[in-house]
Structure formats: structure tokens, C-alpha cells
Amino acid sequence: MWIQIEPGERALRFAGRDLLGDVLAASAGGAPVALATLMRKRGKDLTAAGKLFVETGGKGGGTLGDTALDARARAAAAEALRRGTARTVALDEETELLIEPVIAKPRLVIVGGGHVGLAIAKLATQLEYEVAVVDDRPEFASRERFGGVNEVVNMDMVKALETMPIGWNTFIVIATRGHKLDAHCLRAAGSATRGWTRTGSARSTRRSASTSAGARPRRSRSR
């Protein structure tokens, strides 16, 4: 077993670019990045012999000193970004790649603190989502009720959706106390680039679609 320790100012600098900001942004919910480090055995030691980084879409920088090796590392980094887990890739008996994706936890915003929202919050917490619950009723938006979530917001639900940051890995569950309020919240959360899924009766699904201008349905489910 080896434990790799590197000074941050050296480990996160590639071709004159300081990646610390990129890494911090990725961990806070920004675009994910992956770091690939070429590790070589030197006697009993394992040392870093080169680095590169890969952004979403395949862009990046740095080099491991060989074009073919760079291509292999980029492919492994892209796969690590898709899977969301770190991995090692053995190249030969003396050399391996350490691939480290930096991806924020998915964030779930639950709009409505009733019994449906409470059940979803418990499940999402178990699945290690970052969970925020929004409700305009103090008794349904309290730490006593939602003690295990990351954030509880007691304010107008439509205004909350209009003002809170929605990142690429943010998911929204709308489970308010009425269909009309559901539709208002859906309109506030939706845009031309976001899809949505409606779970419910065919009639209520059509009602939501007809009253939510600007939100584009991806598919509908009936129960």
C-alpha cells in the first residue's frame, strides 16, 4: 500500500494553469473534472511521473509525456467521470494510472414538506444526496421534522425556486399541497433546456403540462 502526498500548489498546476479553482468549483457543484496521475515504481517507492486533467466533454490539459499514453489516460478519466468513482489502471508491472474524479454529490430540492416530501427526503438522505426541503409553512419546514437533510427553507415555494441556484446535478421534486401550486412551482423551476417527469393520473399530468408554459415534459407516467 502506498499513500500519495503532494503539495497542493504543485499537484494542481498544469501547463501554468492553477486547477485549484476548478477542483473547488467541481466539488461545490460546478462542472466535474478528473485528474490522471502517472505513477512509477522507483525501487520500493511509487512516485508521480506526470499529470493531466480532463473536463467534461474531453477538454483538459497537461501531459504524461506520451501521446498514446495521454489518449489512454483521457479515456480512463472520461469513464471515471461517468462512473463517479476513482480507479487505478495498471499499464505494466512498474507503471499505473491513478484516476481521480472530482464530482459534487447530486443535490435534491424537495418542494413541499408534507408526507410525500418527508418520505422522499428520508430515502434521498440514505442514498447520500444533498437534500434541501422548501415549504412556506413553518410546521412543515422545520429541523424537528427534517433533521437529517442539509437545508430547510421556510419561504414562498415559487420564489424559492426562482432564486435558488440550480446546478447541472440538481434534481427537483415538486410535491406541494395542491395541483395548482404544483404547476406554479413547475413553471418557476422549468426552462426551455430542462425536462421534467410527472407521476400521477393522466388527467393531472395533462393539467400540469397545459398550465406550465416554458417547461418541457420529457415523459409522463400514470398510476
C-alpha positions as CSV (number, residue, x, y, z in Angstrom):
1,M,0.0,0.0,0.0
2,W,1.2,3.5,-0.9
3,I,0.0,6.8,0.4
4,Q,0.5,9.6,-2.0
5,I,1.2,13.1,-0.5
6,E,1.8,16.1,-2.8
7,P,2.0,19.8,-2.1
8,G,-1.2,21.3,-3.4
9,E,0.4,24.1,-5.3
10,R,2.4,21.5,-7.4
11,A,-0.3,18.8,-7.6
12,L,-2.9,21.2,-9.0
13,R,-0.9,23.1,-11.6
14,F,-0.8,22.1,-15.2
15,A,1.0,24.0,-18.0
16,G,0.8,27.2,-16.0
17,R,-2.9,26.8,-15.1
18,D,-3.9,26.6,-11.5
19,L,-6.6,24.0,-11.2
20,L,-7.4,24.6,-7.5
21,G,-10.3,26.8,-8.5
22,D,-11.6,24.2,-10.9
23,V,-11.4,21.5,-8.3
24,L,-13.1,23.6,-5.7
25,A,-15.8,24.6,-8.1
26,A,-16.4,20.9,-9.1
27,S,-16.7,19.8,-5.5
28,A,-19.2,22.6,-4.9
29,G,-21.5,21.5,-7.7
30,G,-19.8,23.0,-10.8
31,A,-18.6,21.1,-13.9
32,P,-16.8,17.9,-12.8
33,V,-13.1,17.3,-13.6
34,A,-10.9,14.3,-13.4
35,L,-7.2,14.2,-12.6
36,A,-4.9,11.5,-14.0
37,T,-1.5,10.8,-12.4
38,L,1.1,8.5,-13.9
39,M,2.7,6.5,-11.1
40,R,6.0,4.7,-11.5
41,K,7.8,2.4,-9.1
42,R,11.3,3.6,-8.1
43,G,12.7,0.8,-6.0
44,K,10.3,0.5,-3.1
45,D,8.7,3.9,-3.7
46,L,5.9,4.9,-6.0
47,T,6.3,8.4,-7.5
48,A,4.2,10.7,-9.6
49,A,5.8,10.9,-13.1
50,G,3.3,13.0,-14.9
51,K,-0.2,14.5,-14.7
52,L,-3.1,15.6,-16.8
53,F,-6.7,16.7,-16.2
54,V,-9.9,16.1,-18.1
55,E,-13.0,18.2,-18.1
56,T,-16.5,17.2,-19.1
57,G,-16.5,16.9,-22.9
58,G,-12.9,15.7,-23.1
59,K,-11.2,19.0,-22.8
60,G,-8.3,19.4,-20.4
61,G,-4.6,19.9,-20.2
62,G,-1.3,18.6,-19.0
63,T,0.6,15.6,-20.4
64,L,2.1,12.3,-19.3
65,G,4.9,12.6,-21.8
66,D,3.5,10.3,-24.5
67,T,0.6,10.9,-26.9
68,A,-0.7,7.4,-26.8
69,L,-0.5,7.3,-23.0
70,D,-2.3,10.7,-22.9
71,A,-5.1,9.3,-25.0
72,R,-5.4,6.2,-22.8
73,A,-5.5,8.4,-19.7
74,R,-8.1,10.7,-21.1
75,A,-10.3,7.7,-22.0
76,A,-9.9,6.3,-18.4
77,A,-10.6,9.8,-16.9
78,A,-13.8,10.2,-19.0
79,E,-15.0,6.8,-17.8
80,A,-14.3,7.7,-14.2
81,L,-16.3,10.9,-14.7
82,R,-19.2,8.8,-16.0
83,R,-19.0,6.3,-13.1
84,G,-18.2,8.9,-10.5
85,T,-15.5,6.7,-8.8
86,A,-11.7,6.8,-8.6
87,R,-9.8,3.9,-10.1
88,T,-6.3,2.7,-11.0
89,V,-5.2,1.4,-14.4
90,A,-2.2,-0.9,-14.5
91,L,-0.1,-0.2,-17.6
92,D,2.7,-2.7,-16.8
93,E,4.4,-4.1,-13.7
94,E,6.1,-0.8,-12.9
95,T,3.6,1.8,-14.0
96,E,-0.1,2.6,-13.3
97,L,-2.5,5.4,-13.7
98,L,-4.3,6.9,-10.8
99,I,-7.6,8.4,-11.9
100,E,-9.4,10.8,-9.5
101,P,-12.8,12.3,-10.5
102,V,-13.9,15.4,-8.6
103,I,-17.7,15.4,-8.6
104,A,-20.1,17.0,-6.2
105,K,-22.8,15.0,-4.6
106,P,-26.1,15.2,-6.5
107,R,-28.5,17.7,-4.9
108,L,-32.2,17.1,-4.4
109,V,-34.6,20.0,-3.8
110,I,-37.9,18.8,-2.4
111,V,-40.6,21.4,-2.8
112,G,-43.3,20.6,-0.3
113,G,-42.7,19.3,3.3
114,G,-45.8,17.0,3.6
115,H,-45.8,13.3,4.0
116,V,-44.6,12.7,0.4
117,G,-41.7,15.1,0.8
118,L,-40.8,13.6,4.2
119,A,-40.7,10.1,2.7
120,I,-38.6,11.2,-0.3
121,A,-36.2,13.2,2.0
122,K,-35.5,10.1,4.1
123,L,-34.8,8.0,1.1
124,A,-32.6,10.6,-0.6
125,T,-30.6,11.0,2.6
126,Q,-29.9,7.3,2.7
127,L,-28.8,7.5,-0.9
128,E,-26.3,10.3,0.1
129,Y,-27.9,13.1,-1.8
130,E,-27.5,16.6,-0.6
131,V,-31.1,17.4,0.3
132,A,-32.9,20.8,0.6
133,V,-36.6,21.0,1.6
134,V,-38.7,24.0,0.8
135,D,-42.2,24.8,2.3
136,D,-44.0,28.1,3.1
137,R,-45.5,26.6,6.3
138,P,-43.2,26.7,9.4
139,E,-44.6,23.5,10.8
140,F,-43.7,21.7,7.5
141,A,-40.3,23.3,7.1
142,S,-38.5,22.8,10.4
143,R,-35.4,21.0,11.7
144,E,-37.6,19.0,14.0
145,R,-39.4,17.5,11.0
146,F,-36.4,17.3,8.6
147,G,-33.5,16.7,11.0
148,G,-31.4,14.7,8.5
149,V,-31.3,17.0,5.5
150,N,-28.7,19.6,4.5
151,E,-31.0,22.6,4.3
152,V,-34.6,23.6,5.3
153,V,-36.0,26.7,3.6
154,N,-39.2,28.3,5.0
155,M,-40.4,30.7,2.4
156,D,-42.7,31.0,-0.6
157,M,-42.0,28.0,-2.7
158,V,-42.3,29.7,-6.1
159,K,-40.0,32.5,-5.0
160,A,-37.5,29.9,-3.6
161,L,-37.3,28.1,-6.9
162,E,-36.9,31.4,-8.8
163,T,-34.0,32.5,-6.7
164,M,-32.1,29.4,-5.6
165,P,-29.1,28.2,-7.7
166,I,-29.9,25.1,-9.8
167,G,-26.8,23.3,-10.9
168,W,-26.3,20.6,-13.6
169,N,-26.6,17.9,-11.0
170,T,-29.6,19.4,-9.1
171,F,-32.9,17.5,-9.2
172,I,-36.2,18.9,-8.1
173,V,-39.2,17.0,-6.7
174,I,-42.4,19.1,-6.6
175,A,-44.9,17.6,-4.1
176,T,-46.9,20.6,-2.7
177,R,-50.3,20.6,-1.2
178,G,-52.2,21.2,-4.5
179,H,-52.1,20.7,-8.2
180,K,-52.3,24.5,-8.9
181,L,-49.3,25.2,-6.6
182,D,-47.5,22.3,-8.2
183,A,-48.0,23.9,-11.6
184,H,-46.8,27.3,-10.4
185,C,-43.7,25.7,-8.9
186,L,-43.0,23.7,-12.1
187,R,-43.2,26.9,-14.1
188,A,-40.7,28.6,-11.8
189,A,-38.3,25.6,-11.9
190,G,-38.6,24.9,-15.6
191,S,-37.0,26.4,-18.7
192,A,-36.5,25.5,-22.3
193,T,-33.5,23.4,-21.5
194,R,-34.9,21.4,-18.7
195,G,-37.1,18.3,-19.0
196,W,-39.5,17.1,-16.3
197,T,-41.3,13.9,-15.4
198,R,-44.8,13.8,-13.9
199,T,-46.0,11.0,-11.8
200,G,-49.8,10.8,-11.3
201,S,-53.0,10.3,-13.1
202,A,-53.2,11.1,-16.9
203,R,-55.6,13.9,-16.2
204,S,-53.4,15.7,-13.6
205,T,-50.4,15.2,-15.9
206,R,-52.3,16.9,-18.8
207,R,-53.3,19.7,-16.4
208,S,-49.7,20.3,-15.4
209,A,-48.5,20.3,-19.0
210,S,-51.2,22.8,-20.1
211,T,-50.6,25.2,-17.2
212,S,-46.8,25.1,-17.1
213,A,-45.7,27.2,-20.1
214,G,-42.0,27.2,-20.6
215,A,-41.4,23.8,-19.0
216,R,-41.0,20.9,-21.5
217,P,-42.3,17.4,-20.5
218,R,-39.9,14.6,-21.0
219,R,-42.3,11.8,-20.4
220,S,-45.4,11.1,-18.4
221,R,-46.4,8.2,-16.2
222,S,-49.8,7.2,-15.0
223,R,-50.6,5.2,-11.9
